[in-house]
């Protein structure tokens, strides 16, 4: 729904989805809402998924920027903030692509965050150790139904 410049008419020329077309999915582990990449930064998307009962949020990501200190801080506005702002959401998963696609290099640190966690944990339950290498990230959470 919310495209970055690379995805717009001057880049990949993708067509954004409409907000009314997204809905959470029932899964064996909970009701999962998917906010693709930049969409998780926008309350309209996250609020709709949560209003429809999502208790797990997933933010699959393709980040075409170097993973530096600014990126680390900026990404906290995504799934981390969404989970912290919605008490009914027990976990957020942010799988981030690493490596490249065509000539586009991508970096990021995949993570799993939990709600209602106080610093120093900062809500992060697990994180990948490298912004450029593939990793498996896992955490155990309990979803109350």
Buried (B, 14 or more C-beta within 10 A) or exposed (E): BBBBEEBEEEEEEEEEBEBEEBEBEEEEEBBBBBBBBBBBBBEEBBBBBBEEEBBBBBBBBBBBBEBEEEBEEEBBEBBBBBBBEBEEBBBBBBBBBBEEEEEEBBBBBBBBBBBEBEEEEEBBBBBBEEBBEEBEBEBEBEBEE
